């Protein structure tokens, strides 16, 4: 359910748009809009004075004002950048520019209708502009956002004057349209906050905190709200320390902590944080995704960092243990479209599950409900992405359960003489924008009796199906009879760009030859470090950790209600302004 709720929220992320272009492009668009307003004025009235006034107003109340706002308010609200405010001004000007030819066409048939069109489009521009300034203006006085949203009102005065032939009436009409836009936006906010309050947290305030984190990186308030909405639960990580002759010790972590929700918020960076902490204590390391979804997101970054440090300390203590056990060589089991790569390590059975090439998302904990042994550690490969796919169907869950039962019935024997190789590459020219987190790409190689098997782990949020195919194909070149691709599901790659999906699964934004060369290199380096190995294990359990739990369901409901309410309020504001002019 949490995964479905998270998907519903993520779908709305597509509504957030950014301006693609620098100051030069923005200035050019503003200038073009100013010329358009002036041209319309001179064509309708023949007055160069009015045209020059329209041109000057369009320039003066946008670029210079937005620059001054950035300089004066940026300390209080880093979201108010000149670039962002200018992009908003452009949207408002486009709305008003659309009104000009429509008003002229309507005015031929109904002079009052022309005034009504300008007024209603002014209201629409104010409604949109004020709602955005209000939303991104976290902890900014609403009056400030209201004053900054007067740009459409001021721009609307000139075309209204053209039709009314009275500056005073034009000002009155434009001001009324402006107030209607403000009133409907505030009414919309009030209704959403009143009806869809989440455990005492107002949805609009939560939206403001989210946007503040998204746009300026200030996440403290958002994390405080998430802690308030979350619930204290126990989280668990399975820790393995592998000793290899002549090599650094290798720590393998299977974590049920979900690395979300985005960027550096909460536990989004958890896999790479664990690797960072382990590296500081002298370990090579790799982190696998256990069975969890967004309900196991940790509410704040500090807690994530603390848990990562605890795991590193446990690994250091575990590395001194003399209770080392051998491995079993990885074997593949397939049934009804589900595949599992299974091996024994330190007395535990590790099972990596995938539905590849069929799409897959977070595997739910319920798939192990019928597995009686606590010695089975299940890894979610999370390696087959498909746009629009959000959660597993019941049939898929049942097929996975069946395969797990079959796998558990297979006898495995410890094999002496298994060698393990490991390598990790953090590419310098591929990063968050391409969907690769700070953990880079790792490879574990197993060798026994002349056979090899491999698991490649990418610090990424899922992968396109072709990437796993490449991992298997390249593995064969190095003598691997079995190979698997896993991703950590890191959400530090999420929301790095505005709008759209907000992230790239592995293989979508990287040239195939670049990625395959990287995979080949990590294989080669891992094979070069093969050495006899044995391992030890410990379950690391952390109690009273604030996680998201089920509050995402309430948030998803608020988001859906909010979007619909906002759309209705916008239409009503437009209609109210139109009818006000026509009626009076």
N, C-alpha and C positions, 0 to 999 in steps of 0.2 A: 504493500500500500504506500509506503514511504517513497518507493521508487517511482510509482505512478504520480504521486503528488509532486515530487521533484520535477518529473517530466512536464507536468502541467504548468508549473512555474517557469521552467526553462523555455517552454514554448512562447511565453509572453516576453521573454528577453529579446526576442526578435523585433519587438516594437521599439526598442531603444535604438535610436539612430545617431550616428556621429557624422561630423562634417569632414569629408575627405579633401583636403587641400590646405594650402598655407594662407598667410595673410594676403599675399598678392592675389590669389584666386578669389578670396572673400571680397577684397576691395574692388576687384573687377566686376563681380556680380552686383555689389551695392551700386557701383557707378552705372551699370547697365540698367538697373531698376530705376535709378534717379532720372536717367535719360528718358526711360519709358514714361514715367509720371509726367515729366516736362513736355514730352511730345504729345501725350494725350491732352494735356491742358491747352497747349497752343492750337491743336487741331480743333478742339471743341469751342474755345473762346476766342482764339486769335490774339490773346493777350500775352505778350512776351514777359510782362511783369509777373503775371500769375505763374507762367511756366518757369521763370527763373526762381520764384519763391518755392514752387514744388520741388525743383531740382536741389535747391540749397537745403531745404528742410530734410529731404531724403538723405543727404550726406551728413549734415550736422548732427542730427539726433540719433545716428547709428554709430558709425566708426569712432568719432571722438568721444561720445558719451560712454560707449562700451570700454574704451581704453581707460577713461577716468575711473569708471566703476571698478575695473580690475585693480588699479593702483590704490584706490581708497578702501575697498572692501575685501581684498584678497586675504588679508591677515585673519579676518573674521570668517570668511567663507572662500576657501580655495577653489571651490567649484565655479565661482564667478570669474572666469577668465575672459579676456577680450575676444579670443577666438571662438569660444563657446557662445558667448552672448551675441556676437556678430552673426554666427550661424543661425541663431534664433531670430535675429532681426531680418535675415534674408528670408526665412520661412514666412514671417509676418508680412513682409513686403510682397512676396509672391502671392499670398492670399489676397491682399488688397489690389495687386496688379490684375489678378483674375477678375476682380469685381468691375474694373473700368470698362472693358468692352461689353460685358453683360449689362451693366447699368445703362450704357448708351443705347443698346438695342432695345431694352425695356422702356427707356425714356421716350423713344419714338412713339410708342403706343400709349404710355402712361407716365407722365412726368413725375408724379409722386412715387411711382414704382422705381424710378432710377435712384431716388434718395433712399428708398427702403433697401435696395440692393447694396448700396455703399454702406449703410448703417449695419445691416446684418453681417456683411463680410468683415466689417470692423470689429463687431462683437466676436465673430469666429476667431479672428487673429488675436484679439485680447484674451479670449478664453484659453487658447492654446499657449500663447506666450506667457501668460500669468501662471498657468498651471505648471509649466516647466520651470519658470523662475522660482516659484514657490516650492516645488519639489526638490530642486537642486540647492535651494537656499537654506540648507539646514542650519538652524539656530540664528537665522536672519529674520529680523522683524518683518512680518507680512506686509506692512506698509511700504517697506523698501522694495519688495517684489512688485507691489502695486504701482509704485511711482515709476519703476523701470519699465513697466508694461504700458506706459502711456504712448509709446512710439506709434502704434497703429492709430490711436485716437488723433494724434497730431497730424499724421500723414493723411488721415481721412478728411480733415477739415477742408483742404483745397478742392478735391472733387465735389464735396458737398456744397461748397461755396459756388462752384460752377453751376450747379443745378438750382440752388436756392437763391442765388444772387444776393446773399446776405451773410456777412461774416458771423454775426451774432447767432443767427439761426443755425448756421453750419457748426459753430462751436457747441451750441446746445445739443444738437442732434448727435454729434460725434461723442460728446461727453456722456450722453445717455446710453449710447451703444457701448461705450467703455464700461460704465457701471453695470450694465446688464451682464457683460462678460465676466466681470469680477464676482458679481452676486451669484451667478449660476455655478461658477467654479467653487466658491466657498460652500454653497449649498450641497454640491456634490461631495466635497470632502467631509462635511458634517454628517451626511447620510451614511457614507462608508464607515467612518469612525464610530458612529453610533450603533449601526446594525452589525458590523463585522469586527468588533473589538476582539482581540486575541489575548485572553487571560489578562485583561487590563491594559494591554499595549495597543495603542491606536495604529491602525494599518498605515495611515498617511505618515506618521512619525517613523514607522518601520521602513517605509519606502524612502523617506529622506535619509535615514541612516544608511540604508543600502546604497543609495546613489552617492552619498558622501564617501563611502568606502570604495565604490566602483570608480569614481571620477578623480578622487584626490588621495586615495589610500588611507584615509582616516577611518580605521575599523573599530576603534575602542567602543564607541557607543553602540554600534551594531552588535558586537560580541557581548556587551552587557545585556542587551535585549535578548539575544539568543540564550544566554545563561538563565535569564529570568523565565523564558518560555520553555527551556529544556527540562530534563529530569536526570537525577543522579542515578547512574547505573554502573554495573561492573563491566569492564572491558578486558579482553584477553588477547595475548600474543604468544604464539609458540616460538620459542627461541632454540635454535640449534647452533652449536659451535663445532666446526669441522677443523680438525688438525690435519695438516698436510706436511709431509716431510720436506724440509728445506724451503717452505713457503709460509707466507703470512697466514694466520688463522682466518678462517672464513666464517662469518656469522650469517645465518639464514633465518629470516624472520617471516612468519606467516601471521598477518595482522587482521583482526576483525574490526579494527578502527577504520571507518570509511574516510578516505582522504578528500573531504569536501568542506565547505560548499564551493568556494572559488578563490583564486589567487592565493594570498597568504592568510586568508581568514580561517579561523578554526583549525581544523586538521588537514587542510588542503595540501600542505607541504609535508605531511607526516612521513611518507616513504623516504624522501630525500633528507629529511631531518634525522631520521634514524641512521641513515648511511653516514651523514655528517658526524654524528655523535660517536658512532662506532669507529669511524676512521680516526678520530682524535684519540681513540684508545688502542690503535694499532691493528684494527681489523679490516679485512676486505669484507664487503657485505652486499647482500641482496635482499629486497623486501618483496614478498608475495602478497597478493590480495586474498584475504580469507572470505568468509561468507558474511556479507553485510551490505547494507544500502545506506541511504542518507540518514536513517534514524540513528546510525552510529557515528555521525559527524560529531566531533568534539566542538564545544561551543566557543572556546577561545584558544588563541595561538599559544599562550603561555603554558596552558595545560598540556598541549601537544608536545611542546619542547621539553617539558618536565618528564613526560612519559618516555620520550625518546632518550633522554639522559638516563632514566632508570633502566631501560632496556640495555643500554651500553654498559652500565655498571654491572648488571646481571651477567652480561656476556663475559666481562672481564673476570668475574668470580667463577663462572662456569668453565672458563678456559683452563683453570687450575685443577679441574676435576680429573680423577684417574678412572672414572667409570665410562670409558670409551667403548663404543660398540661399532661393529662393521656396517656396511651398506648391503642392500640388494640392488642388482642392476635394474634400471627402469624397463618396464614392459608396457605394451599398449593393449588396452581393451576397448572394443567398439561395439555398440549395440543401439540400433534404432536411431542412428544419426548423432549419438552422443559418443564422445571419445574421452578416454582417461589414460594419462600417462602416470604410472604408479611405480614407486620405489620405496624400499625400506631404508630408514636412517635413524640411528640411535634408538632402536626399538619401537619406532613409530612408522606408520605407513602413510606416505605422502601421496595424495591423489590429485593430479591436475586435470580439471574438467574443462572441456570446450564443446561447443556446438558447431564450430566452424565446418563448412562455410556458411551455415545458417546464422542469422544475426543473434547476438546475445548481449545481455546487459547484466546487472548485478544478480548473481545467484543467491537466492534466499536461504537463510539458515534452515528452513523447513526441509530441505533436501536430505539432511542427515537425521531427520526425526526417527527413521527406522534403523539407523546404524547404532548398534548397542555398544560397540567398543569405543572407549575414549582414547584409544591409541591411533585412531584414524584422523589425519589432518588433511582437510580438503582445501584445495587452492582453486580459486576462480580465475581461469586464464584470461577472461575479459578481452578477447582477441578477435572479435568478428563484428565490426560495426556496420549498421545500416541506418540511414536517415529515416526518422519517423518511428523507429522501433524503440519502445520505452520499457517494457517489462515482459518477462516470460509468461507464456500462457500455461494453464494448468497441465495441459498435455506434455509440454516440455519438462515441467517439474517432475511429472510422474516417470518420464523416460529416464531422467537423470537418476531418480531414486532407484529404478530398476537396475541400471548399470552399476550403481554403487553397491547394491546388494550382491550382484554377480561378482564384482571385483573383490569384495570382502571374503567371498567363499573360495577364492583362489589361494592356494598355499604358496608362501614365499619363504625362501631360505636365505639366511645371511651368507654373503659371499666374501671370503677373505681375498684380499688383494685388489679391491676396487680402488682405482686412482681417480682423483678429482682435480680438474683444472678450472681456473676461474680468471675472468678478465672483465674490466669495466672501462668503457670509454665515455667521456663527457665531451661531445663535439663542440668545438668553439664557434662554428658557423651555423649551427642549428640549435634553436632554443624554443622558448615558450610560444612564439608566434607560429612556429612550425609544428607545435604539439609535443615537444620533448621537454620534460622537466629537468631539474638540476641533477637528478640521479643518472641521467644518460641511459646507456644501453649496456647490459651485462650479459655474460654467458657462463653457464656452468656446464662443464663437460664431465661425463662419467665414462670410465674405461675399465673393462674387465674381460679377460680371455680374448683379447684382440677385437672386441666389439666396443663401439662408442655410442653414447646417447647424449643429447644436449637439451638444455632449456635456456632460451634467450629471454631476458626480462627487460622490457623498456619502461622507463618512467614516463608513461603516457596515459591518456584517457582513451582506451580502446584502440583498435587498429583496423584498417581496411583489410578485407580477407586476403588480398594479394601479398600482404606483408608476411603472413604466416606461411604461405606457399613458398615465398623466397627463403624464409628461415629453414624450412624442410629441405628445399633444393640445395642450398648452400651447405647445409649440414651433411648431405650425402657426399659432397666433394671432400669432406674431412673424415669420411668413414663412419658417419653417424647412422645407425640403423633406425633410430628414433630421434625426433626433434620436436620441440614445442615452443610456441611463442606465448609469453604472458605479458600483460601490462599491469602496472601498479594501480591504475585508475586515478592517478594524481589529478587533483582539480586545480593545481597551481597554474595549469595551462588554460583554465576556464576563465572567461570574461576578460581576456587580454585585449579584445577588440569589441567595439560596440556593435550591437545588432547581430542579425543572423543567428547561427548556432552559438557563437561566442568562443569556439575552440575548434581545433582540427584534430581528428583522430590520427594516429600514426600512419603515415603513408599518403595523406591527402594533400599536404602542403610541401612535401619534399619530393624532389625529382627521384624517380625510381632508381636510377643508376647511383645516385648519391647515397641513398639508404642501403642499397644492396652492397655497396663498397664498404659501408660502415659495419654492416652485419658480418661481412667476410672478414674484416679486420678483427672484430671482437672474437670471432671463432678462432682465427689464427693465433691470437694472443692467449686464448684460454687453453688451446691444445698444447701450447709451448710450456704451460705451467703444470701439466699433469704430474701428480705425485701421489703415492700411497696415502690413503686417508682413513680416518675413523671419526666418529662424532659422538657428541653428548647432547642432552636435551633438557629443557626446563620450560614449564608453562609459567608465563609471567602474567599475574592477575592483578589488575589495579581497580580498587573499589572507589565508589563515590565520585565518579567522573561525570561531569555535566555534559550530556549528549542531547542531540536534537529530539530523540524519541519520536513521538507522533505529532508534534506541533506543526509539522509541514502540511498536514492535512488541513488544518485550520487556515494556514497561510494560503494554500492553494485555493481554498474556498473564497477567501478575501480578495485574492488577486482576480479570480474570475468575476466575482461580483463587482469589484472595483472597475474593471475594464468596461463591463456592460453599462454600469451606472455613469461612467465618464462619457461614453458614447451617447447615451440618452441625454445627459445634461448638455452636451455640446449641441445636439440637434435642437433641443428645447430653447437654448440660448439664442441660436440663430433665428428660430421661428419667432421667439418673443420680440427680438429686435425688429424683425421684418414687420410683424403685425402692429407693433407700437407706432411705427411711422405711418403705416397705411391707415390706422385707426384715427390718428390725430393729425 
